[in-house]
């Protein structure tokens, strides 16, 4: 079988009876969330900045959106956004978007060694693909929690997709080479 972005995303999620979400960066994509409504009939989404002091920063916030197998937003994101660092995909058995929303919000800010609170842009694939391989087993389990089965992330090389899963000993990473149509 030829690996395409769509095939890999569908195989990891929908073909296994799992849910697929995207966590996209409005700082990188103009007109989010209006674009959700342009491309989806009834989009189910949350800004991770909702009900935080950063709520007014809606135009640069990270947004969690549920995707269906026939989602126009998913097709648009794969076709137009791959290689642009617009966001990451989350594969889960958890169907409740609010559970995922609460899980990811806890990672928006981190503390550096000097005690300064900093924004953690884990939803940027350039950040996530560097961060996850540095995590020990406990950190992997904390970051995935009980809700995330897999992260699908664009790689440095435009024709590669990275899959990150938690395993009994920590992180399991796999690279898929993508063949362009």
N, C-alpha and C positions, 0 to 999 in steps of 0.2 A: 504494500500500500504506500502511496506517495504521501509524505508528511506535508500538510499545509497547516497554516495557523488554525484555520477553521476545523480541520480534522482532529488536530490534537486537543483543542479546546472542547470539542464535542465529545471525543472519546474519554476525556478526563472527567467530564461532568454529566451531560445529558444521557449518554449511552450507558452510564452506570447508575442512573436514577438519582443523581445528585443535583444540587442547585448550583448555579453559577452567578457570581456577583462580580462587578468591576468596582474598583476604588480608583476614581479618576481625579486628576488635579485640575481644578478650574483655573489655576494660575497659568496652565499650559494650553488650555482649550477655551477659546472665546465662546461666550454665550451659554455656558452651563449655568443653570439647569434648563434654560429655554430650549436647548438642543434636545434634551430628553423628550420634551413635548412635541418637537418637530418630528422626531423619529419613532416615538413609541405612542401607542394609543392611550395607555394609562400607566405612566411610569411609577414605579415604587422606588423611592430613593430618600436619602437623608444626607444633609451636610453634616460632617463630623464636627463642625463648629456650632451646630444648633444648640441653643441654650448655654453658650459659653461666653466669656468676655470677648471672644473673637467673632461672635455671630455676625457683626456688621461687615465682616470680610468675606461675604458670600461669594464675591467674584474671584477670589483666590483660594477658596476652601477646597478640601478634599470631599468628594461626594461618593457615597456608596449607593449603587444601583443594582437592582435585581435584573438579570438577563434571562430571556427565554431562548430556546433553540432557534426560533425564527425571528429573533430580535433584530430590527433594523439598526439600532444603536450598536449592537455587537458587531454586525457586518461592517458598519461605518468605522468603528473603532479599529477593527482588524485591518481593513483596507486602507484607511487614511492615517491611522495613528501609530501603526507598528513602526518602531524605530524612532519615535518622537518622544519617548519617555512620558507619555500621557497618563499612565496608570498601571495597575496590576489587576490580575484576575484571582478570585478566590473561589475554590471548589469546596463545597460543604454539604453535609446531610442536613444541616440546620436550615429550616425553612423560614424562620422568623427573622426578618431583617433587623428588628429592634435588638435582638440578642447580639447579632454581629456588630451593629452600631455601637452598642455599649462596650463590647469587647475591644473594638479598635480605638475608641475614644481614650482608653486608658494609656495608649502609647503616643498620644499627640505631643506630650512634653516629657522630656527626660532631664536628668540632672548630670552636669559634667563634673569632673573630679574636683573642681573648685566650688561646687555647690550652686552654680548658675543654672536656672531653668531655661531650657532651649526647646524649640520646636524640633520634632523628629519627623522628618518627611519619609517615613517608611513606605508610603504609597508611591514614591518615585522609584521606578524599577532600578535606576542607577544606585540608589541607596540600599534597597532591599537585597539586591544580589551581592552586595559587599557585606552587609550586616549579618544576614543569616548564617553564612559559613563561619563566622567568628563566634557564634553562640555555642555555649556548652549545652549539654542535654537538658538541664533545668531551664535554661533560657529559651530553648526551642519549645519545650512543653508549655512554658508560660506564654510565649508569643503566639503559638498556635491555639492554646487553650483547648477547650473541649469542642470548639466550634469550627475550626479550620482543618480541612483534610489536606488541602494542597494550595500552594501559590503557583500561578503560572506567570512568568515574567519574561520580558524581552531581554536578550543577552547583549553584551557589548557588540558582538558580531551580529549584524542585521539579520542574517539568515539562520539564527539560532534562537531557540526558545528554552528557557530554564524551568524545570519543575522542581519545587521544593516540597517535601513531605516530612512529617515527623516520623521517626522510627523508635524502636525500643531503646536505641543507644544515642538518639539525638536526631540529627538532620540527615535526610536522604536527598541528594541532589542528582538530577539527571538532565542531560542536554539533548535536545532534539534538533536535528538539522532540518531546516524548512526548505522545501523546493518550491520555487515560484511558479505560478501557473502561466 
